[in-house]
Amino acid sequence: MDITLIAIAIFILVAIVFLGLYLFKSINKKNYIAEDGSVFDIESDLVAYQKLYDKTKPLFSSDTEKGSGQSILGFEKSFITKLSSDGFPDLKTLIKYRKQFKSLSDLINT
């Protein structure tokens, strides 16, 4: 009976120690916050995200801010509309915009 009680007490003590370490580690964790509210653990990730966000910001602005031009950052308005709201329902549509996808990929990866 005494051994069982001691084992339970040791188990509870170890669990409390691990819980305390976890809470202490998460409290002292530094977070980096982008201007749009995204949170990052590493500052270099924040810097890379912020650069990409600044490059692609016009793609995500509202229709009133986009103006009446036919393209934004070199992308067709119909592509941006499909990308942000309508979607690409079939392969034919995807193939139609394959060059636009390539340009978007190049923009994101550079």
C-alpha positions in Angstrom: 0.0 0.0 0.0 2.8 2.4 0.8 4.6 1.7 -2.4 1.5 2.5 -4.5 1.0 5.8 -2.6 4.6 6.8 -3.1 4.4 5.9 -6.9 1.3 8.0 -7.3 2.9 10.9 -5.5 6.0 10.7 -7.6 3.9 10.5 -10.8 1.9 13.6 -9.8 5.0 15.5 -8.9 6.7 14.7 -12.2 3.5 15.8 -14.1 3.4 19.1 -12.2 7.1 19.7 -12.9 6.6 19.1 -16.7 3.5 21.2 -16.7 5.4 24.0 -15.0 8.3 23.8 -17.4 5.9 23.9 -20.4 4.0 26.9 -19.0 7.2 28.8 -18.2 8.6 28.1 -21.7 5.4 29.3 -23.4 5.2 32.5 -21.3 8.7 33.6 -22.1 8.3 32.9 -25.8 8.8 36.0 -27.9 6.4 36.5 -30.8 6.8 38.8 -33.8 3.6 40.3 -35.2 3.2 41.6 -38.7 1.1 44.6 -39.6 -1.8 42.4 -40.7 -1.8 40.5 -37.4 0.0 37.4 -38.4 2.3 36.0 -35.6 5.7 34.5 -36.1 8.2 32.9 -33.7 11.3 33.9 -35.7 12.1 37.4 -36.7 13.5 36.3 -40.1 10.2 34.7 -40.9 8.4 38.0 -40.1 10.8 39.9 -42.4 10.3 37.5 -45.3 6.5 37.6 -44.8 6.4 41.4 -44.6 8.4 41.7 -47.8 6.0 39.3 -49.6 3.0 41.0 -48.1 4.1 44.4 -49.3 4.7 43.0 -52.8 1.3 41.3 -53.1 -0.8 43.8 -51.1 -2.5 45.2 -54.2 -3.9 41.7 -55.1 -5.9 41.6 -51.9 -7.2 45.2 -51.8 -11.0 45.7 -52.3 -12.5 46.2 -55.7 -13.0 49.9 -55.1 -9.2 50.3 -54.4 -8.2 48.3 -57.5 -9.5 51.0 -59.9 -10.6 50.4 -63.4 -7.4 49.0 -64.9 -7.4 45.6 -66.7 -4.4 44.3 -64.7 -2.9 44.5 -61.3 0.8 43.7 -60.8 0.6 42.1 -64.3 -2.3 39.8 -63.4 -5.6 39.8 -65.2 -8.5 40.9 -63.1 -10.4 37.8 -64.0 -7.6 35.7 -62.6 -7.5 37.7 -59.4 -11.3 37.3 -59.0 -11.1 33.6 -59.5 -8.2 33.3 -57.2 -9.8 35.3 -54.4 -13.4 34.3 -54.6 -14.8 32.3 -57.5 -12.2 29.5 -57.6 -11.1 27.2 -60.5 -13.9 24.7 -61.0 -12.3 22.6 -63.8 -9.1 21.8 -65.5 -9.9 23.9 -68.5 -10.0 27.0 -66.3 -6.7 26.1 -64.7 -5.0 25.6 -68.0 -6.3 29.0 -69.2 -4.6 30.7 -66.4 -1.4 28.6 -66.2 0.9 31.6 -67.2 -0.8 33.7 -64.4 -0.1 30.9 -61.9 3.5 30.8 -63.0 3.8 34.5 -62.6 2.3 34.3 -59.1 4.6 31.5 -58.2 7.6 33.6 -59.4 6.4 36.6 -57.4 6.0 34.6 -54.2 9.3 32.7 -54.5 11.5 35.7 -55.3 
